[in-house]
Amino acid sequence: MKWLMVLLSGVFLSFYSTGVFAQDEYNCDDFSTKEAVMEFWYENNYSAENDPNNLDGDGDGYPCEVTSEEFTNYAADRETVEENGDTTDDNGMIGEALPSTATNHVSSIFAAVGLVISGAFFFFRYRKVNE
């Protein structure tokens, strides 16, 4: 029975740390420009059906009252950059695009450490009881 409790708590922690339960984390006021909100929308592959932050209040498929023309132009520019593999920073420096391998989910690390500690605790406690 204890193993089931540990398993269920581990599943809950993994869902929590990966953001499955995170809803409505950002609002339109959190973005300083339309380009910033379009970048966030585009990078996360959001759409009218997939909008966990409710940035598309009117359900037209575009965030924070961005027009379809603005977003289409933005997406076309991004696809051109991705195809060429070149990016230009604010200083006009051109370089290759970096792979999307980083994460900001520090909570995932803490959840994993918590699971290891709780697993070790129950392992040694079970082992003591059965000796």
N, C-alpha and C positions, 0 to 999 in steps of 0.2 A: 504494500500500500504506500509505503514511504517513497519508493522509487517512482510511483505514478505522480505523487505530489511534486517531486523534483523534476520529472519530465515535463509536467504541465507548467511549472514555473519557468523552466528553461524556454519552452515554446513561447510563453507570454513575453518574457524578456527579449527574445530574439525578434518577435514582431514589434515590440515597443521600440527597440533600439534601431531597427531598420526603417521606422517611420510608417509602418502599416496603419497604426492608429493615429498618426499625425494628420490632422485635417485643419484647413484654414489657418495655416502658419503665416502666410503672407497676404497682404492687402495691397490694393493699388497705390495707397499712400506710401508704401515701403519703397517704391521705385522712384528715382529722381527724374527719369526721362522715359519717353515712350520707347526709345531704343533699349533701355535697360529691361523693361517689362517684356518686350518682344524677344530679347535674348533669353530671358528666363523661361518664357513660354516655349520657345523653339528648342532650347537645350533639354528641356524636360519632356518633349514630345506631347505637350498638352493639346487638347482639342475640346470641342463643345461637349463631348461625351466623357473626357478625361480631364477634369478640372477640380482636383481636390482642394485647392485654395479658393475656389469660387471667384476667380479673377474675371471670368466672363459672365458678368451679371445678366446680360440680355440674351445669352445663349446663341450668339451668332458665330461662335468659334474663334473670336479674336479677343485678346485680353484688354481690360481697362479702357474700353471705348477707342481702341485702335481701329482704324478703318481697314477694310479688306485690301485696298490698294497699298497702304503703308506696310502691312504685314507681308503681302505678296512680294513687294520690292525687297523687303528685308530678307525674306526667305531665299529669294533668288540670289541676292548678294552673298548670303552665307553658303549656299550650295556651290557657287562659283569658287569661293575661297576654299571650301572643302575639297573640291575637285582638283584644284591646283596645288593644294597642300601648303600654300603660302598664307601667312598672316602678317598684317602690318600693325605695329603697336602705335601708341600715341606719339612717339618720337619719329615715326616714319621708317622704323627699322623693319626689314622684312626677314622672316625666318620660317622654318617649317613648323607646322602645327604640332603641338604636343599631344600625345595620346591621352584619352580620358581615363586615367587609371587611379587618380587620387580620389579620396573620399573625405568628407568632413564629419563622419559618424564616429566621433570619439566615444559616444555612448555604447557603440557596439563593442569596443575594447573593454569598457567597464563591465558590460553584461557578460562577456566571455570570461573575464577574470572572476566575476561573481559566481558564474556557473562552475568554474574549476574549484574555487574555494568551497562552495556548498557541496559539490560532489566529493571532494576530499573529506570534508567533515562527516558526511553520511557514510562514506566508505569506512573510515576509521571507527566511527561509532558502531556501525553494524559489525565490524570485525571484533571490537571489544566485547560486544554483547554475546556473540557466538563463541567466544573462547572459553 
